[in-house]
Every structure is written in structure tokens, then in C-alpha cells.
Amino acid sequence: MFTEVQIENYKSIQSLKINLGRINVFIGENGCGKSNILEAIALAGAAAGNKLDNEFLAPRGIRVTEPEFMRSAFDKGNLSKEIKISLKRDEKIILKYIIQNDNADYSKWKNVQDFNNYTQLPDKFKEDIWGIFVDFLVTYSHNSTLPANSLSTLITPDETNFSADKDINQLMTNLSHGLDLKDFLIYSPENSLLRTFVEEGQIQPLGNKGEGLLKLLRVLSNTPEKIDEIKQKLELIDWFDDFKLHQDSDIERTIQIKDRYLDKELPYFNQRSSNEGFLFLMFYFALFVSDDTPKFFAIDNIENALNPKLCTRLIQELVELAKKPDYDKQVIFTTHNPAILDGLDLHDDEQRLFTIYRNIDGHTKAKRVYAPEPLDDDDPVPLSEAFMNGYIGGLPNNF
């Protein structure tokens, strides 16, 4: 997992550091910079995948604008400075990106200094990097059947000239790029796309607006335990009984859904007649159980189209899925719905809540919220109540 992110000079973020868990929820007033944090991580992911062209940024969920306004505008001098983003993974590896654009017409963003290269990492990280590299060789080399400890005795960092060996450097770069960052997306599904099942978008298997869901469900149907898990989770919708898929996408681009209250003799109806909350749930569960979706991603406004009580239960279900070894996902949610917070267990360090705010200078900052302590013999205040009463921040204070 990624355990830390640091961002400098991106939109409303002058300088920011956040220590992440597995499940992270961001709250805060409109315009405080929640989405800017997600965009900065997505920008680093684009750099990791060497896809910094504008046509690749928007499908990742980044709101692309003129290059100067992608930087912080608190000081005019910042408008030509680099954007700096670094992420720490499992306390063993740091990925650093320095991203620049000369602000000329049609100019492209460039990653001007790539710290994924082994030779550029601080010495204190090289031992850990070497261990990961050995594991990488054993796992992905078709020619090696040696266990990691045997391979490491044959080759040591001291015996290998990394600065001169371009092939090894490339392997190290590829290893770093494979650490789940290059696939980072900001998902913000739209009802119209989920209801009509448009064809796959530029990014597969799931586009950030919901493109590709039908094909993904068809792929998942080849693994009965995964499709059964989705159906079981969809029972959060009281009327849901079952759904069926047509495997031939050229004939039928629909899902057949069964309402348990309807006459058994009536045919299934399709997704165009379904409740939009049901479609959002189907998207989220498919996203979490698929092996082909990113390991690290964000969902903006997770509460869209969902009943407050359902929001609470949804977070609990997604936490459960994310923690399963078969799925192993890390996610950042943003929300304005207090009910989302009640789905978190802040006594579990893997579940974290952050209040995002802008300080007196307008810079985006983040403060971690810990589990409320009970007063005397009373139960702790529910997080939703703490949020609505302003105890943990995240509300406007100008009216």
C-alpha cells in the first residue's frame, strides 16, 4: 500500500503531506481541495505510466486547464515552477516526480526528474529496493526457478554496476512503475453511462465515468465466486433478487434484472428501468472484486444517488472487500454525506478519516480525525453527528 503522499505547487495545494491507510475518506467544504489531492496523485500516476499528454490526463479524472493554472497561484512566481509529488509505499520505496510545463502553446507536461531509477534513490533505501528487485526477478522471469534467497546470494548490489547497466536500471524503473500507481484513477460514475452501457472508454476495464461496466461484468461471470459476491452484496437493495447477462455484446447490451416482488412469470427488466442507486452499487462492487481494476484508486462523491443508511452500510461492505487478500484494494473516497462516516471504524488504523480545509492563506491542508472518545459513561458521539455539529471541521464557517 501507499502510506504517504506529499504534494507541492498543485492548484490549491502549496505544500501538503498525508499519511494514508487502506480506506481513506476526505470531507471538507466545497472548494477546499479534496479533488485536487486526488488529481495530484493521478498526475503522478500518469507520469509513472509516461502518459502526461492532456488526452491521457482527462480520462484519469483530472480537470485539465491551462498549464499555469495547474500550479498554485498564491504567488505569481509559482505559475512557472515545477509540480512535485512523492509517494511512499510500504515504508520501503519512495516514488518522486517533478513535473514541468513551459506554459507555451500546445506544450506538454514532462517528468523532468524520475527518482524511480535505482541510482537516484538515497542509499538508505537501496537495500530494501534490492530485496524487492530480487523478488521481482523470481516472480516475472520465465527462466529463473531459484528461490529469492538463492538468487540474492548469486548477485549482490556491490557486484552489479547499476549506474552503467541500462538493462538493470530499466528493470528497476519498470518495477517501480508496476507498483500500482500508474493505474490510479479518480472514478466519478455517471448515471447516464451506467444506464446505457456505452462501449469501453480509453481506459479499460472501467472508465472513470462508468464506461465498460457491461464487459467487465461479463468477464467476471467467468469466475462464479466473484459474480456471486457481487449479487450477494447487491442484496443491500431490498427488491433485488438476481441478474442475468447476455454474453454476446453484439446482440444485447443489457443486464436482465429480477425484482423479487414481481410476478414470477414476468420477464426480467433491464438496467434502463432500474433504480440509479442500484447501478452505482453494481459499479462499485465490480470495481472492488475485479483483478483487472486498479489496486489503488479514488471515488469522488461516493454517496451519489444513495440513501443515507445505505451509504453507511456500503462503506462497511467496501472495507470488507478491500481487505480481502483476493482483492487487496486501497481507496480514497470523498463525500459530503455525514452517513458515510458512520460506516468507518476509526479504531482500525487501516480506516482513516481526514478533514480537508484551506488555511488562513488559502492553502489546502489535511487533518486526520481519530475515533471520538466517550464522555463519562455516555457512548461516543457518532461521526455523522460530530460532522454536522462542526466538531471535526469540514463545514463552511463563513455563514
QUIWOMO-V395881 format. One record per residue. RES is the residue in three letters. OMEGA is omega in whole degrees, -180 to 180 (none if undefined). Layout:
res->[RES,RES]
omega->[OMEGA,OMEGA]
This chain:
res->[MET,PHE,THR,GLU,VAL,GLN,ILE,GLU,ASN,TYR,LYS,SER,ILE,GLN,SER,LEU,LYS,ILE,ASN,LEU,GLY,ARG,ILE,ASN,VAL,PHE,ILE,GLY,GLU,ASN,GLY,CYS,GLY,LYS,SER,ASN,ILE,LEU,GLU,ALA,ILE,ALA,LEU,ALA,GLY,ALA,ALA,ALA,GLY,ASN,LYS,LEU,ASP,ASN,GLU,PHE,LEU,ALA,PRO,ARG,GLY,ILE,ARG,VAL,THR,GLU,PRO,GLU,PHE,MET,ARG,SER,ALA,PHE,ASP,LYS,GLY,ASN,LEU,SER,LYS,GLU,ILE,LYS,ILE,SER,LEU,LYS,ARG,ASP,GLU,LYS,ILE,ILE,LEU,LYS,TYR,ILE,ILE,GLN,ASN,ASP,ASN,ALA,ASP,TYR,SER,LYS,TRP,LYS,ASN,VAL,GLN,ASP,PHE,ASN,ASN,TYR,THR,GLN,LEU,PRO,ASP,LYS,PHE,LYS,GLU,ASP,ILE,TRP,GLY,ILE,PHE,VAL,ASP,PHE,LEU,VAL,THR,TYR,SER,HIS,ASN,SER,THR,LEU,PRO,ALA,ASN,SER,LEU,SER,THR,LEU,ILE,THR,PRO,ASP,GLU,THR,ASN,PHE,SER,ALA,ASP,LYS,ASP,ILE,ASN,GLN,LEU,MET,THR,ASN,LEU,SER,HIS,GLY,LEU,ASP,LEU,LYS,ASP,PHE,LEU,ILE,TYR,SER,PRO,GLU,ASN,SER,LEU,LEU,ARG,THR,PHE,VAL,GLU,GLU,GLY,GLN,ILE,GLN,PRO,LEU,GLY,ASN,LYS,GLY,GLU,GLY,LEU,LEU,LYS,LEU,LEU,ARG,VAL,LEU,SER,ASN,THR,PRO,GLU,LYS,ILE,ASP,GLU,ILE,LYS,GLN,LYS,LEU,GLU,LEU,ILE,ASP,TRP,PHE,ASP,ASP,PHE,LYS,LEU,HIS,GLN,ASP,SER,ASP,ILE,GLU,ARG,THR,ILE,GLN,ILE,LYS,ASP,ARG,TYR,LEU,ASP,LYS,GLU,LEU,PRO,TYR,PHE,ASN,GLN,ARG,SER,SER,ASN,GLU,GLY,PHE,LEU,PHE,LEU,MET,PHE,TYR,PHE,ALA,LEU,PHE,VAL,SER,ASP,ASP,THR,PRO,LYS,PHE,PHE,ALA,ILE,ASP,ASN,ILE,GLU,ASN,ALA,LEU,ASN,PRO,LYS,LEU,CYS,THR,ARG,LEU,ILE,GLN,GLU,LEU,VAL,GLU,LEU,ALA,LYS,LYS,PRO,ASP,TYR,ASP,LYS,GLN,VAL,ILE,PHE,THR,THR,HIS,ASN,PRO,ALA,ILE,LEU,ASP,GLY,LEU,ASP,LEU,HIS,ASP,ASP,GLU,GLN,ARG,LEU,PHE,THR,ILE,TYR,ARG,ASN,ILE,ASP,GLY,HIS,THR,LYS,ALA,LYS,ARG,VAL,TYR,ALA,PRO,GLU,PRO,LEU,ASP,ASP,ASP,ASP,PRO,VAL,PRO,LEU,SER,GLU,ALA,PHE,MET,ASN,GLY,TYR,ILE,GLY,GLY,LEU,PRO,ASN,ASN,PHE]
omega->[172,-173,-179,173,175,-175,176,170,174,179,-178,-177,175,177,-173,173,178,174,-172,169,176,178,-177,179,177,171,179,-177,-180,178,-179,176,180,-178,178,177,179,-179,180,178,178,178,175,177,177,177,179,178,-179,-179,-176,174,-176,-178,177,-176,-178,179,176,-180,-180,176,-174,176,179,-174,-178,-178,169,177,176,-178,180,177,-177,180,-179,-171,177,-179,180,167,-178,-179,175,178,176,-180,173,178,-175,-174,178,174,-179,180,173,-168,-172,175,-176,176,177,178,178,179,-178,173,179,172,-169,177,-174,-178,174,180,-175,-174,-178,-179,175,-176,-174,179,-171,179,-180,178,-179,179,178,-179,178,178,179,-179,-179,-176,-169,179,179,-175,-175,176,-179,171,-174,-176,177,-179,-178,177,179,-177,178,180,-178,-176,-176,178,-175,-176,-178,-174,-176,-180,179,178,180,177,179,178,179,178,-179,-179,180,-176,169,-177,-175,179,-176,179,171,-179,175,-172,-180,-177,-176,-180,178,-175,-176,180,175,-180,-178,178,-179,180,180,6,-178,172,-174,178,178,179,174,-176,-178,-180,-180,179,177,178,-180,-179,175,176,-171,-177,179,-179,177,178,178,-180,180,180,-179,175,169,174,-169,-174,-173,177,-177,167,180,-179,169,-176,-179,-176,180,-178,-171,177,-179,169,178,-172,-179,175,-173,-179,-176,178,-177,-178,-179,179,174,172,-177,-172,180,179,-173,173,-175,177,177,-179,177,178,179,178,-177,-177,176,178,-175,-175,-177,173,-174,177,-176,174,-178,-176,178,172,-179,179,-176,-174,-175,172,-175,174,-178,180,177,177,-179,-178,180,-180,178,180,-180,174,179,-180,-177,-177,-179,-180,-179,-177,172,-179,171,-170,171,175,163,-179,168,-175,-179,-178,178,-175,-178,175,-179,170,-174,171,176,-174,178,179,-173,179,-180,169,178,-176,174,-176,-174,178,180,-179,177,179,-180,177,179,178,-180,-178,180,176,179,176,-177,-178,-178,173,176,177,175,-178,179,179,178,178,-176,180,176,-177,-176,179,178,180,175,177,-180,175,none]
